[in-house]
Amino acid sequence: CDCCIAPCGGVCDGSLALEDFSDPTALFNSMSSKLQELTDLSKATELFSTGGANGEMFSTSAFWEEATKYFNQVCVTDCTVDYTTINGSSGIRTFTYKPPPDSDFYDIWNTLLNANTANPLVAKITELINASFTFEALPFATCPYNPEFCVPFPGVGFQELAGNSMYCTFDFAGEVIDAIGSGAAEALRAIGVMDIASSATTELGKLAGDFLSAIDAFIVVSVLSFIIGLVFLVVLRFTIGICVWIAVVISVLMFFLGGAFIFVLSIQCSGAGILETGTQTAVAIVIAGSTAVSSTLSGEEVSEDCTGDCQDYRGIQKHSKNGLSCVTWDDPSRTRMSNYQPSNYLEADLEKNYCRNPYNANDTLKHDTIWCITSDELVKWEECLPIGVIVPECDDGHSIEPQEARDILYYSSFVIWALGGIWLIVIICMVKRINLAISLNKVAALFLARNPHIVLIPVVQAIVAIIWTLLWFLSASFLLSQVPADYTPTASYATYTEAYGTGGNCTFWSTITGETCVEGTPGMCNDQWPTGDVWKASAADCEWADGVAKCWRCSQPRYAFDWRFWVSFFVYLWNHAFNIALGQILIAMAVSLWFFTKNEEKGKLGLVPKALKIIFRYHVGSVIFGSFIVAAVQFIRYLMKYFEKQAEAQKNRIMVYVLKCVQCCIWCFEKCIKFLNKNAYIQIALLGTSFCKSAKEAFFLIARNVLRFGAITALSGIVHGIGFICIMSSTAVAGYFYMREVHKDLSPFMPCVCFLFVSYVVAKLFMNVF
């Protein structure tokens, strides 16, 4: 029952996809063969061979993608020492594995280890534990740690990561390379290196250092980002209509998929994955729908009711809850669970392949709901749900425990679906306006086709933005690294709690529902953000006060903010906003000049030089003022984020939620300001008026044509979103692979963040053309 071999008592909801053994000897031989490949360093070839006892466990990427889970990162004397064999070395140590005391297997392990029983299965497992879990460990002179951290992995050695890097990475023994091939060995080594790199400490100070060490990658990927943006604009010119309608369909799907996600989240059982729950829900809905259609066509209705453990169920469900097909109960060719035959359970109505809960009154194995024998070779049996049951009962509780929180999510899903239906109706009613938006975007594409040099504007903007961003990153890294000496206290503390504080168990839902919870308290070392850390001094260095030893001390963070950084950051935001605004008004001026030029003279006039002359002679002040407003609003929003982090460090969760709401409001206001500014620049290009007057005219123009502007802006925003996704994702992927090949010794995290940042700026500038 506990091994899920047969349905009983709700312990399992299906059989485990594991190998079956015919007798204790077969189990012993299988496990001892697996362990022998791990404990005997001479069997590295078998370990990495798919034909070995461990199969594909170590010859595929799955194991090496989690290298840090199975390898201890320690200091060694030299990367070039052959760690794959230690036979004959002096000082060899041994390590006998046993589970830690807090492991779920600890008591079971000790029981089996000391078992004295005639049970052949237990005897074989006891023999295996006593004989096969002892490993050889490296000498202390080579690996100065406890033996458990110094067990070499068969067939795996090390090599220096890069010249004079003082870091070792994986290398494979010659016999392993011969067995699996040099290409496969190199691939597995690279996967392991990437896992180690991704698990490295990601403190901001170290990440900034990684960025400085990868300047060449930043430059190369930035150039590549230009090319990606140009290619996207060319492709968009020919596919604008398709892109718009695809975007419309995606916007509708987002409502329905978002509602489905929230609905599944509201019914998710504890321990079940969101994908598993979603699959089961989808299967239940599809089966219920298909059965309803079939019943309507045939005119037959079958009851799906059941009570208690559902032994009285006589419905026609023939799929398990995960969609696996059930096999017929009286199939003569079935060898699995062959005792479940109609003749053995006369009262269970084992008809065809319908789900049932068969058991006799005197049976000891009784399940608590309907199930069936599946057609899957690994999953022998699995529970079913009666047709029409979409939300199953959760025996172990729900993933989101407060009922009020689940109710909020449950009803919110229907609200989102309703909004999706309303949005679909709005789209149907606004087909003409959508076609108008497509026509306007086609005019923009026509303008680009006849004036291709206009794309040089975002290129020049992007070059300026990248150079400015690079310089700012360098200066910001310098400013952030200057942490004041008195940033954290220099005193010593008696307890870890006093120095570090305590964590609370309060959640967002407990705030809404008023559920009782424990609030966290800040420590003396981390009561402000960026937070410091805590370390414990040695016994000789502890301070004593009133007979109490104070050994806990504070360490400073790797970075800190001061007024110099904030000034630098505001200047960056202002310059960035000015760069974008200049591109917007320049393109608007160029389009205005082109549109009002006689057809026979179009193409003869230098649009960009003339537009630049007009802007810098008459309107540069408007651009500076408009970009200042945007930068000021953005700065306030980031300042609220800073205050949020301070409130988080102070364990003030109410203030955290308040500041999050404030940031959301400021973000909405920022979007409105940007939209109004953009239309004000268009008014300036058309009428030559001042910024304030143009903003006023733009506001009332939008108010008079709100539906047209709404449709055009929404669809243009979706096209912009597609552009951002394509340019940013392509740039980030290209940058990641560049880092992987050129800078293997660095964590790709911070460089990829910078790549995304630059690609966002490039995408922003390129999409301004539309």
N, C-alpha and C positions, 0 to 999 in steps of 0.2 A: 504494500500500500504506500509506504513512505518513498519507495523508489518509482512510483507512478507506473508500475508494470500493469496494473489493473485499475479500473475506476472504483474509487471507494471514498466515501465520506468527505468529499470536497478538499482533500489534501492537494490534489493536482487537478488541473483542467485539461490535461492531455498527457500522452506519453512523452518521454524525453527522447530527443533525436540522438541516441547513443548506441554504441555497439553492445550486442548481447553476447554473453559467454555461456557455453554449454555446461561447464563444470568449474570448480575452484582451480583445478590445475591450469585450465586455459586462461583464467584470469591472472594467475600467478605468472605464467610464462609471458603473457602480453605485457604486464606491468614491469616485470624484471628486465625484459628486453628493452623497453623504453628507457628505464633508468640506467641500464648498463651503457647505453650510448651517451648518456650525460655524465656518468661518473668515470668511465674509462676514456682517458684522453686519446687513446690510440684508435678509437672508433669514430673519429670525426667524419670520415668518409660516409659511413652508414648513417650518421646523424643528419647529414645534409642531402642524403639521397631520398628521393620520393619512394624508393623501394624499401627503405629502412623501417624499423619498428615504429618510429614517430611519424612516418608518412610525410606529408607536406608541411608539417608543423614549422620546421626551420628553413625550408627551402623556398618559401614564398615571402612576399613582402609583408604579410600580416604581422609576423613576429617582429621583424626589424622596424616596422613603423612604430612599435612601442619599445624600442631598445632601452630607454631609460627605466622602463618598468622591470626589466630583467637583468640589467647591468648596473653595478654599483660604480659611481664615479669617485675614484680615489686618486691619491698622488702615488706615482710609482717612480722608481729610480731612473728608468730610461725607456723610451718608446721602442727601441730596437731590440730589446731583450726578447728571446723566444719564449713567450708565455704559454705556447700551446703544448709544451711538454715540460714536466718538472721531475720526471723519473730520474733517480740517481742523484738529485740535488740534495745538498745538506740542509738540514733544518726544515724538512717537509712537515707540514702540519695537516691535521685532518679536521673535518667539520661534519658532524652528524646532524642532519636536519630534524627539527621538530617544530610544530606550530607555536607561535607566541601565545602567552597565557590568555590574551584577550581575543584569540581566534575562536570562531564557532566550532572548529574541529579539535580544539585542544583536549577537551575531556574525552571525546571519542578516540582520539589518537592514543592517549595514555591507556584507555581501556583496552584497545586492541593490542598495544605494545606489551602489556602485561597479562594478556588473556591466557588462561589455561583451560582449554575446553576441547571437547571431542568434535565440535562442529568443524567439518573439513574446510568450509569457506573461511571462517574466522581464523583457523589455524594457518591457512595459506597466507592470509593477509598479515598475520603476526610475523610469520617467517619472512615475508617480504620487507616489512618495516625494519626488522632487526638486521637484515642482510644487505639492503640495497640503497639506503639513504645516507651513506657515508661518502664524503667527497674529499679529495686531496686539495689542500690549500697551499698557496705560495709561502715561501719562508718569510719570516718577519723582517729580515734584512732587505728583502725585495719589496714587500707590501706591509708596511708597519701599521697594520690594523688587526682587529680580531679576525680569526680564520673565516668567519661567515662572509666577510666582505672581500676575501682574497681567493675565492674559488675560480680558477681559470675555466673559460668556456671552451669545450673541445673544438679544435679547428680554427679558433679565432685568436689572432695576435693583434698587434698594434703597430702603427707607424705615426710619425710626426705629422700633425695636421698641415702645417706650413713651415717654411724655413724659420727657425728660431722662435716659433710660436709658443713653445713650451707646453703644447697640448697634444695629446695622443688621440688618434681615431682608429677605427677598425681596419684590420687587414686580415686576409684569410690565408691559411696554410696552403702549401703547394698541393697537397693531396686533395684538399677541398676544391681548389680551383680546377684540378684535373677532373674531379668528379662532376661538378656542376657547370664548368665552363667559365672562362675569364669574364665574359660579358655578364653572366648572371651574378658572379661574385662581385663585380664592380657595381652592379645595380643594387644589390643588397647592402653593400658597404655604404653607398651614397644615401640610401633610405635611412640607415642607422645614423649616419652623420647628421642628416636633416632633423631627425627626432631629437638628438642631443642638442643641436643648435636651437631648436624651437623650445626646449625646456630650460635653456640657460636663463640666468637671472635677467629680468627685464626692467631693472631700475632705470629711471630716466637718464641718470648720469652715464650708465653704460651704453644705453641706446643712442645717446648723443654721440658717444665715441664711435659706435658702429657707423653712424651716419657720416662722421668726418672721415672714417677710413674707406668709405664707399663713394667718395665724391665723383670718381670716374663713372660709376654706375648711374649716379644722379644725372650727369651730363648726357650720357648715351641714351638713357631712357627718356629724358626730356626731349631730345631731338626726335626720338621715335614717336613720342606723343604728338608732335607736330604732324608727322607723316600720317599717323592714324586719323587725326582730325581732318586733314585734307582729303583722304580717301573716303571718309564718312560723308563729307559734304558732296563729293562727286556722286556717290551712290545715292544719296538722299534726293538729288535733283531728279533722278529717273524713277524713284520709288515713293515719292511723297504721298500720293493718294493711297497706295497700299499701306504705308506706314501709319497714316491717320486712322484708317478703318481698323487696322490691327490694334492700334492703341485704344480705339473706342471699345472693341471687343474685350481687350485686356482689362479696361477700367470696369466693365460690367462683371467680368469674372472675378476681379479682386473683391467686389462686394460679396459675392456668393461664396468664394473660397474663404474669405475672412470670417463670414458668419459660420461656415462649417467648422473652421478651426476653433472658434470660441465655443461652439456647441459641443464639439468633441472634448474640449478642455473641461467643460462643466460636468461631463459624465465620466471622465477618466478615473479609473480605479487606481488605488495605490499599488505601486509596483509595475503597472502596465505602461508601456511607452505610448506616446501620442500617436505615432504611426500605427501601432498595433490596435489601439482603440479606434482610430479612424478607419482602418481596414475592416474591423469587425462591424462598425456602424454602417459602412458602405455596403458590405455584404448583406447585412440584415435588411437594409432598405431595398437593394436590388432584388433579393429573393422575395421580399414581401410584395413588391410591385409586380414581378413576373408571375407570382402565384395568384395575385388578385386578377390579373388579366386572364390567366388560364382558367380560373374559376368562373369568371364572367362569361367566357366563350363556351365553356362546357356546361354551364348551368349547375355545377355541383359545388356545394359548400361543405368544407370539412372543418370541424372544430379544432382549434389550436389550444384549447384550455388545458391546464394541468394544475394540480394542487400538491402542496408539500414538496416531496422529492421528485415529483413528476412521473411516478411509476404509472399513473393513469393516463399519461399522454398518448393520444392516438392520432396525432396530426400527421402531416406529410412532409415535414422538414427532412431533406436528404443532403444537407451540407452542414459541415461543422461551422463553428462561429468564425473561423478564419477562412471560410470558403472552400475547404477541402471536400471533395466528393466522397460520399459514403458508399461502401460496398454492401452487397446484399448479405443478409444474415445467413442464408442457407446456401451460399456459394460453395460448391464441393471442392473447388480448387484452392480455397483459402486455407492457409496453414497457420496464420497468426490468430491467436486468441480463439482457437478452434472450439473451445468449450461453449462459446456463446452461439448456440444453435437453437432454432425454434423449438426443437423437440425437448430441449433441456429447460426451457422457460415458456411453458404453455400459456401462462396467464399474461405474459408480457407483450403478446401480439407482435412478434418480430417479423413484420411484413416487409417484403422487398428490401429497400435500403433506407427505410425511414428511421429517424433517430428515436431511440427508446432508452429507458433506464431499467434493464432487465436484472432481476435478482429474485431469489426464492426466500421464503420467510426464514429459513434456517441458515442462510448464507451469512458469512462473516464480512465479506466485501460487498458493501452497498454504497453506491454513489448517491449524490444529493441532487442530481439533475439529469436531463437526457444527454445522451452521447451516442457516438457511432464509431465503427471501425472504418478508418479512412483508407483511401487508395494510395496514400503516400507511404513509401517504403520505410521511412524513418519515423514519422509520426503515426504510430499504430492506431491510436484512438484519440478522440478529442471531443470536448463538450459541444453541444449544440444549443441554439436558442430557438424557442418556438417561433414560427413565422408570425411576424407582426411585432415582436418584442425588439425594439430598437435600443432601449436603454436597459442593460442588464443590471442585476443587483451586484453590489461590490461586497464580498464577504470580509475583506480586510480594510474596508473603508475607502474613501476617495482620495485622489491626489491632492485636491483642494478641500480641506477638512471642514471649514465653517459652512454650514448649509446656506447661510445668507450670501456668502460669496459665490457659491455654485448657482444660486438662484439669479444673482445679478448677471453672471455670465450666460446662463441659459436664456433669459429673456432678452439680453443684449444681442444674442445671435439672431433672434427673430427681428429685432429692430434693424439690424444691419441688412438682413435679407429684404426687409420691407424697403429700406433705403435703396437697395440694389434694384428692386422692382420699379421704384419711382424713377431712379436714374435711367433705367431702360426705357420707360415711357417718355421721359424728357428727351432722350436721344431720338426716339422715333418721331417725336413732334418737332425736333429741330434738325431734321435731315437737310432742309434747305440752308440753314445757317452753317451746318457742318460742311456742305458743299461750298458755301461761300468761303469758309476758312481754308478749304483745300485750294480753291481758286487763288486766294491771296498768297498762300504758300507757293503755288505754281508761278505766280508773278514774281515772287522773290527768287525762285529758281531760274526764271527767265532772265531776271536782272543779273544773277550770277553768271548765267551762260553768256550773256553779251558783255559783261564786264568781269571777266575772271580774275583780273588783277585785284578786285576788291577783297579777295581772300588773303591778300598780303596784310591787310589791317589786323586781323586776329593773329597772324604769324608774328608781326612786329610786336603787337601787344604781348603775345606769349613770351617772346624773347625777353622783353623788358621785365615782364612779371617773373620769369624764371631767374633772371640775374638778380632782381631785387629780392626775391624769395631766398635765393642762395645766400646772399649777403646778410639778410635778416636772420636766417637760421644760424649762421656762424656767430653773429653778434649775440643773438638770444641764447645760444648755448653757453657763451662766455658769461653772460649776465646771470643765467640760471644757476651756474655752477658756484657762484660766490655766496656760500651759505655763511651767515654771521656766526662768530664763535659762541655767542650767547643764545643761539636760536633754540636750543634745548637745555634744560637744567643740567648743571654739573654735579648735583648732589647725588647721594646714594640712597637706595630705598630698601626697606626690609623685605618686601614681598613683590612677586611678579605682578600681582593684581594692582598694587599701588603704583607701579611704574607703567604698566601697559593698560590698565583698566579692565573692564569686563564687557563681554558682548551680550546683547539682549536678544530675545527671541520674538520681538514684536515685528509684525509684518504690516503691509499696506491694508490687508483685509481686517486685521485686528483693530486698526485705526478706524475703519469704517463701521465695523460691527460692534465696537466697544468691548471686544473680548479681552479678558484679563491676560496680561503678559508682563514679562520682566524687561524693564528698560536697561540699556547698557550705560556704563559710566566711563568717562574718559580717564586716561592715565596721565601721569605727570609728563611722560615722554611723547605722547601723541594727542595732545589736546588742541593742536592747531594743524592746519594743512598747508604744505606737505608735512606728513607725520614723520616723526623720528622712530627709531626702533629701540629695542631693549636687549641688553646683554648682561650676562652674569660674570662678575669678577671671580678670580680664584680666591681660595680661602685666605691666602696671605694678604690679599689686597682689599679685603672687606673692611668697612668702617664699623666701629662699635659705638653704640649710644644706649646708655641705660641697660647694658647687658644684652642688647639686641644687635645681631649682626646685620648690617646693611650691605648687601652684595649686588643688588640690581642697579644698573646704571643706564643712562640714555646714550644712544648714538644718533648723530645728526643725519638728516636725509641727504640725498645726493644733490638736491636742487632746492631753491627757495625763490619766492617772488618778492621784489621790492619795487619802489616807485620808478626806478630806471627801466625795469622790464615793462611796466605798464605804459610808460611814455613811449618806449620803443614799439610796443604792441599796437598802441593807438595810431602811431605814425604808419605802421605797416597796413593797418586796416584802411586808413585814409588813402594811402597811395594805391592800394589794391582797388578800392572803390572808384578812385579817380581814373585809373587805367580802364576799368570796365565802362564807366560813364563816357569817357572820351571815345571809346570804340562805338558805343551806342549812338552818340550824337554825330560822329563822323559818318557812320553808315547811313543814318537818317538824312544827313545833309547830302550825301552822294546820291541816294535814291531820289531825293527831292529835285536835285539838279538834273538827273537823268530823266525823270518823269516829265518835267516841264520843258525839256529841250525838244525842239522840232525833230521829227523822225529822221529827216535827211541829214541832220547834224549830229545825231546820236552816234557815239563811237569816236567822234573826232575831238570831243572835249575831254580834257584830263580831269576826271571827276575828283579823285582823291586830292591832288594838289590844290585845286580850287576850293574844295570843302575844308581842307586844313587851313588855308589862308583866311577864309571867312570865320571859322571857329576861333582861331587864335587871335584874330583881330577884334572880334565883336563878342564872343560868347564864352571864352575860357573861364571867366569869373563865375558864370552860371554853372559850369561843370564842376568847378572847385566847391562851390556852395552846396550843390546837390550831393556830391560825394561826401562832403563833411557831414551832412545830415545822416546819410546811410552809415558812415563810420561811427558816428556818435551813438546811434541806436544799437549797432552791433557791439560796440564796446560796453554799453550798459548791460546787454544780454550776457556777454562773457563775464562781466563783473558779478552778475547774479549767480552764474555758475560757480565762480570762486567762493562767493558767500555760501552757496549750497554745500560745497566741499568742507568749508569751515564748520557749518552746522552739523555735517555728518561726522566730523572729527569730535565735535562736542557731544555726540550722541543725541542730538536734538532732532528727532525724526519729524516732529510737527513742522518745525521751521524748514526742514528739507523739502517736505511736500508743498509748503507755501511757496518756497523759492522756485520749485519746479513749475508750479502754476504761473508764477510771475514770468518765468522764462518763456513759457508757451505763449503768453499774451504778447510779450515783447517780440517774439518771433513772428507772430501774425502781423503785428504792427510794422515790423521790418519789411515783410512781404508787400504790404500795402504801400509803404514808402517807395520801395524799389519799382513797383508797377507804376505808381504815379510819376516818379522821376523819369522813367523811360518814355512815357507818353508826353511829359513836359519837354523832353529833348526833341521829340518829333514835332511838337508845336513850335519850338524854337527854330528848328530847321525849316519849317513851312512859312512861319510868319515873322521870324526874326525878333520876337519879343523877349523880355527879360524872364528870368527863371520863375519868379513868383507869379507873374501874370500868366506865363505859359502853364504853370502847374494848376492855376485856377481854371484856365480854359480847358485843360485836359480833364480836370475833375468833372466839370459840368458836361463836357462832351461824353464822358463815360456814363454819367448819370442818365443822359437822354437816350443812350443806346446800350443800356446795360445788358440786354440779352445778346445782342450781336457781339459786344465786347467779351461777354462771358463765354460764348461759344468759341470765339476765335482764340481767346487767351487760354481757355482750358485745353483745347486741342493743340495749340502751339506749345503749351507747357508739357503735354504728353510727348510731343515730338522732341522737345528739348530733353525730356527724361530719357527717351531712347538714345539720344545723342550722348548724354552723360554716361549712361550704362555702357554703351559700346566703347567710347573713348577711354573711360576710366578702367573698365575691366580689362580691355586689351592691353593698356599700358601696364597695369599692375601685374598681369600674367607674364608679359614680356620682361618686366623688371625682375620678377621672382626668378625666372629661369636664368636671367643674366647673373643675378647674385648667386644662384646655385652653382653655376659653372665657373665664375670668375672669383668669387669671394666665398669659398667653402668654409672658411674659418670664422665667418661672421654670422650673427643671427640676422636673418632677412627681415625681421619684424619692423625695425625702425626705418630702414631704407624703403621698404614697401609702403609704409605709412607716408613717407615723403613722396614716393612715386604717386600715390593716390592723391595727395595734396596738390602736386604740380599738375597731374592729369585733370583734376577738378578745375584748376585755374585755366588750363588750356581748353577744356571742354566749354567752360563758361564763355571764354573769348570767342571761340569758333561759333558757338550757337547764337551769339549776338548777331551774326549775319542774318539769321532768320527772325 
